[in-house]
Amino acid sequence: MVPATCCGESSRSRDRHSVGRQGRHYAKLRRTAADKSNELLFHMLIAVVSVSILIAITLGLRESLIVFIAIPVTLALTLASSISTVTP
């Protein structure tokens, strides 16, 4: 026989409820790789746009457009070359 607590619940029942709450807590904290990559892409877009705006203010629109195109192309080429060297 399991001893009852002051609220009428057994200690085993109380442990099961606390584990359930912890499981829900950890489920909220888990993030998938897709979420993380989407967040990274969003912040990269913010960075490229802000740098382009600063260059547009200081140097002009043509230079800003060049930077706006050059940054993503450079990152894409770097990623593509690193992926091609890893895969056999």
Backbone as a printed PyTorch tensor [residue, N CA C, xyz], in Angstrom:
tensor([[[  0.8450,  -1.1790,   0.0000],
         [  0.0000,   0.0000,   0.0000],
         [  0.8880,   1.2380,   0.0000]],

        [[  0.5480,   2.2230,  -0.8490],
         [  1.3150,   3.4570,  -0.9730],
         [  0.7440,   4.4700,  -0.0030]],

        [[  1.6080,   5.1170,   0.8010],
         [  1.0800,   6.0930,   1.7620],
         [  0.5200,   7.3270,   1.0560]],

        [[ -0.5740,   7.8540,   1.5950],
         [ -1.2090,   9.0340,   1.0090],
         [ -0.5610,  10.2860,   1.5470]],

        [[ -0.5610,  11.3400,   0.7600],
         [ -0.0240,  12.6280,   1.1990],
         [ -1.1540,  13.4590,   1.7670]],

        [[ -0.8560,  14.7010,   2.1040],
         [ -1.8670,  15.5450,   2.7310],
         [ -3.0220,  15.8630,   1.7810]],

        [[ -2.8010,  15.8360,   0.5060],
         [ -3.8580,  16.1650,  -0.4640],
         [ -4.6100,  14.9320,  -0.9290]],

        [[ -4.2650,  13.7790,  -0.4280],
         [ -4.9400,  12.5690,  -0.8230],
         [ -4.2890,  11.8880,  -2.0220]],

        [[ -3.1920,  12.4200,  -2.5450],
         [ -2.4950,  11.8060,  -3.6730],
         [ -1.3620,  10.9380,  -3.1370]],

        [[ -1.0870,   9.8800,  -3.8250],
         [  0.0660,   9.0790,  -3.4470],
         [  1.3140,   9.7510,  -4.0020]],

        [[  2.4720,   9.4150,  -3.4660],
         [  3.7230,  10.0080,  -3.9510],
         [  3.9860,   9.5890,  -5.3930]],

        [[  3.5790,   8.3690,  -5.7560],
         [  3.7730,   7.8960,  -7.1220],
         [  2.9370,   8.7340,  -8.0940]],

        [[  1.7130,   9.0550,  -7.7290],
         [  0.8480,   9.8710,  -8.5770],
         [  1.4170,  11.2770,  -8.7230]],

        [[  1.9360,  11.8260,  -7.6310],
         [  2.5170,  13.1640,  -7.6700],
         [  3.7400,  13.1880,  -8.5730]],

        [[  4.5870,  12.1630,  -8.5220],
         [  5.7660,  12.0930,  -9.3820],
         [  5.3660,  12.0230, -10.8510]],

        [[  4.3360,  11.2650, -11.1420],
         [  3.8900,  11.1320, -12.5240],
         [  3.4140,  12.4780, -13.0580]],

        [[  2.7030,  13.2690, -12.2360],
         [  2.2320,  14.5780, -12.6770],
         [  3.3910,  15.5460, -12.8720]],

        [[  4.3860,  15.5120, -12.0090],
         [  5.5110,  16.4330, -12.1630],
         [  6.3360,  16.0830, -13.3930]],

        [[  6.4720,  14.8050, -13.7090],
         [  7.1900,  14.4110, -14.9180],
         [  6.4360,  14.8940, -16.1460]],

        [[  5.1110,  14.8100, -16.1180],
         [  4.3070,  15.2920, -17.2350],
         [  4.4880,  16.7780, -17.4540]],

        [[  4.5310,  17.5410, -16.3570],
         [  4.7450,  18.9800, -16.4790],
         [  6.1300,  19.2730, -17.0160]],

        [[  7.1240,  18.5510, -16.5600],
         [  8.4870,  18.7610, -17.0510],
         [  8.5840,  18.4020, -18.5250]],

        [[  7.9070,  17.3530, -18.9420],
         [  7.9170,  16.9610, -20.3430],
         [  7.3200,  18.0370, -21.2330]],

        [[  6.2370,  18.6380, -20.7670],
         [  5.6330,  19.7370, -21.5380],
         [  6.5680,  20.9260, -21.5840]],

        [[  7.2620,  21.1780, -20.4650],
         [  8.2040,  22.2960, -20.4170],
         [  9.3370,  22.0840, -21.4150]],

        [[  9.8710,  20.8740, -21.4410],
         [ 10.9610,  20.5920, -22.3710],
         [ 10.4740,  20.5970, -23.8250]],

        [[  9.2280,  20.2100, -24.0430],
         [  8.6900,  20.2330, -25.4070],
         [  8.6150,  21.6650, -25.9250]],

        [[  8.3130,  22.6190, -25.0370],
         [  8.2880,  24.0210, -25.4400],
         [  9.6770,  24.5290, -25.7780]],

        [[ 10.6860,  24.0080, -25.0970],
         [ 12.0530,  24.4860, -25.3090],
         [ 12.6870,  23.9200, -26.5670]],

        [[ 12.2170,  22.7580, -27.0290],
         [ 12.8020,  22.1360, -28.2180],
         [ 12.4860,  22.9410, -29.4560]],

        [[ 13.4960,  23.1230, -30.2930],
         [ 13.2920,  23.8010, -31.5670],
         [ 13.8870,  22.9370, -32.6600]],

        [[ 13.2320,  22.9150, -33.7660],
         [ 13.7200,  22.0850, -34.8530],
         [ 14.7930,  22.8250, -35.6320]],

        [[ 15.5220,  22.0940, -36.4340],
         [ 16.5580,  22.6940, -37.2640],
         [ 15.9500,  23.6570, -38.2710]],

        [[ 14.7550,  23.3550, -38.7410],
         [ 14.0940,  24.2590, -39.6890],
         [ 13.7900,  25.6060, -39.0510]],

        [[ 13.3480,  25.5910, -37.8010],
         [ 13.0850,  26.8490, -37.1020],
         [ 14.3640,  27.6710, -36.9690]],

        [[ 15.4390,  27.0080, -36.6100],
         [ 16.7040,  27.7080, -36.4320],
         [ 17.2310,  28.2570, -37.7510]],

        [[ 17.1130,  27.4920, -38.8240],
         [ 17.6110,  27.9830, -40.1120],
         [ 16.7430,  29.1190, -40.6240]],

        [[ 15.4300,  29.0580, -40.3950],
         [ 14.5590,  30.1620, -40.7950],
         [ 14.8910,  31.4360, -40.0300]],

        [[ 15.1890,  31.2950, -38.7540],
         [ 15.5740,  32.4510, -37.9560],
         [ 16.9050,  33.0310, -38.4430]],

        [[ 17.8420,  32.1670, -38.7750],
         [ 19.1290,  32.6220, -39.2900],
         [ 18.9520,  33.3740, -40.6060]],

        [[ 18.1510,  32.8350, -41.5150],
         [ 17.9150,  33.5080, -42.7910],
         [ 17.2270,  34.8590, -42.5990]],

        [[ 16.3020,  34.9240, -41.6690],
         [ 15.6250,  36.1850, -41.3880],
         [ 16.6110,  37.2300, -40.8780]],

        [[ 17.4870,  36.8360, -39.9590],
         [ 18.4680,  37.7830, -39.4320],
         [ 19.5110,  38.1600, -40.4850]],

        [[ 19.8380,  37.2320, -41.3720],
         [ 20.7460,  37.5680, -42.4700],
         [ 20.1030,  38.6070, -43.3880]],

        [[ 18.8130,  38.4560, -43.6590],
         [ 18.1110,  39.4220, -44.4910],
         [ 18.1110,  40.8010, -43.8400]],

        [[ 17.8640,  40.8470, -42.5430],
         [ 17.8950,  42.1220, -41.8240],
         [ 19.2830,  42.7530, -41.9310]],

        [[ 20.3260,  41.9480, -41.7790],
         [ 21.6920,  42.4670, -41.8500],
         [ 22.0150,  43.0010, -43.2410]],

        [[ 21.6430,  42.2660, -44.2830],
         [ 21.9350,  42.6960, -45.6580],
         [ 21.1840,  43.9800, -45.9840]],

        [[ 19.9290,  44.0580, -45.5820],
         [ 19.1360,  45.2590, -45.8520],
         [ 19.7010,  46.4560, -45.0990]],

        [[ 20.0650,  46.2660, -43.8350],
         [ 20.5980,  47.3950, -43.0630],
         [ 21.9410,  47.8690, -43.6060]],

        [[ 22.8120,  46.9660, -44.0230],
         [ 24.0850,  47.3560, -44.6180],
         [ 23.8490,  48.0710, -45.9400]],

        [[ 22.9000,  47.5810, -46.7250],
         [ 22.5920,  48.2260, -48.0030],
         [ 22.0480,  49.6340, -47.7990]],

        [[ 21.2310,  49.8190, -46.7900],
         [ 20.7040,  51.1590, -46.5010],
         [ 21.8280,  52.1020, -46.0900]],

        [[ 22.7280,  51.6250, -45.2380],
         [ 23.8580,  52.4630, -44.8310],
         [ 24.7460,  52.8220, -46.0160]],

        [[ 24.9770,  51.8810, -46.9090],
         [ 25.7970,  52.1620, -48.0940],
         [ 25.0610,  53.1050, -49.0340]],

        [[ 23.7400,  52.9660, -49.1450],
         [ 22.9570,  53.8690, -49.9940],
         [ 23.0410,  55.3030, -49.4760]],

        [[ 23.0530,  55.4540, -48.1680],
         [ 23.1490,  56.7950, -47.5820],
         [ 24.5300,  57.3900, -47.8230]],

        [[ 25.5690,  56.5900, -47.6570],
         [ 26.9270,  57.1320, -47.7380],
         [ 27.4980,  57.1440, -49.1530]],

        [[ 27.2530,  56.1020, -49.9490],
         [ 27.9040,  55.9960, -51.2590],
         [ 26.9650,  56.1710, -52.4440]],

        [[ 25.7120,  55.7880, -52.3010],
         [ 24.7700,  55.9240, -53.4070],
         [ 24.0000,  54.6460, -53.6470]],

        [[ 22.9830,  54.7470, -54.5100],
         [ 22.0900,  53.6160, -54.7540],
         [ 22.7440,  52.5080, -55.5720]],

        [[ 23.5570,  52.8720, -56.5480],
         [ 24.1780,  51.8510, -57.3900],
         [ 25.0920,  50.9460, -56.5570]],

        [[ 25.9090,  51.5420, -55.7150],
         [ 26.8040,  50.7660, -54.8610],
         [ 26.0070,  49.9190, -53.8610]],

        [[ 24.9090,  50.4770, -53.3870],
         [ 24.0530,  49.7380, -52.4600],
         [ 23.4540,  48.5010, -53.1270]],

        [[ 23.0420,  48.6420, -54.3830],
         [ 22.4890,  47.5110, -55.1160],
         [ 23.5440,  46.4240, -55.3400]],

        [[ 24.7700,  46.8450, -55.6210],
         [ 25.8610,  45.8840, -55.8070],
         [ 26.0990,  45.0880, -54.5270]],

        [[ 26.1380,  45.7740, -53.3990],
         [ 26.3490,  45.0930, -52.1110],
         [ 25.1640,  44.1930, -51.7820]],

        [[ 23.9570,  44.6690, -52.0790],
         [ 22.7430,  43.8980, -51.7990],
         [ 22.7500,  42.5780, -52.5580]],

        [[ 23.3200,  42.5680, -53.7500],
         [ 23.4080,  41.3380, -54.5510],
         [ 24.6530,  40.5290, -54.1870]],

        [[ 25.7550,  41.2120, -53.9100],
         [ 27.0390,  40.5220, -53.7000],
         [ 27.0630,  39.6970, -52.4130]],

        [[ 26.4660,  40.1720, -51.3470],
         [ 26.5350,  39.4510, -50.0660],
         [ 25.8450,  38.0860, -50.1560]],

        [[ 24.5960,  37.9870, -50.6060],
         [ 23.9700,  36.6560, -50.6980],
         [ 24.6510,  35.7340, -51.7060]],

        [[ 25.1300,  36.2970, -52.8260],
         [ 25.8070,  35.4650, -53.8250],
         [ 27.0980,  34.8910, -53.2470]],

        [[ 27.8560,  35.7160, -52.5330],
         [ 29.0910,  35.2420, -51.9020],
         [ 28.8030,  34.1500, -50.8760]],

        [[ 27.7860,  34.3490, -50.0560],
         [ 27.4300,  33.3320, -49.0620],
         [ 26.9560,  32.0410, -49.7250]],

        [[ 26.1880,  32.1580, -50.7930],
         [ 25.6980,  30.9650, -51.4950],
         [ 26.8440,  30.1950, -52.1410]],

        [[ 27.7790,  30.9040, -52.7710],
         [ 28.9270,  30.2330, -53.3800],
         [ 29.8160,  29.5660, -52.3340]],

        [[ 30.0040,  30.2260, -51.2020],
         [ 30.8020,  29.6410, -50.1240],
         [ 30.1460,  28.3770, -49.5880]],

        [[ 28.8360,  28.4350, -49.3700],
         [ 28.1140,  27.2620, -48.8820],
         [ 28.1530,  26.1360, -49.9020]],

        [[ 27.9690,  26.4590, -51.1730],
         [ 27.9890,  25.4340, -52.2090],
         [ 29.3580,  24.7720, -52.3220]],

        [[ 30.4140,  25.5580, -52.1990],
         [ 31.7510,  24.9600, -52.2970],
         [ 32.0680,  24.1080, -51.0770]],

        [[ 31.5860,  24.5030, -49.9070],
         [ 31.8470,  23.6920, -48.7140],
         [ 31.0370,  22.3900, -48.7480]],

        [[ 29.8420,  22.4310, -49.3040],
         [ 29.0210,  21.2240, -49.4110],
         [ 29.6230,  20.2670, -50.4310]],

        [[ 30.1210,  20.8010, -51.5280],
         [ 30.6810,  19.9260, -52.5670],
         [ 31.9750,  19.2660, -52.1220]],

        [[ 32.7240,  19.8660, -51.2200],
         [ 33.9540,  19.2370, -50.7280],
         [ 33.6640,  18.1750, -49.6840]],

        [[ 32.5300,  18.2770, -49.0040],
         [ 32.1930,  17.3090, -47.9510],
         [ 31.6230,  16.0300, -48.5380]],

        [[ 30.7420,  16.1430, -49.5290],
         [ 30.1150,  14.9530, -50.0900],
         [ 31.0870,  14.2300, -51.0280]],

        [[ 31.1360,  12.9040, -50.9370],
         [ 32.0960,  12.1600, -51.7770],
         [ 31.6780,  12.0540, -53.2210]]])
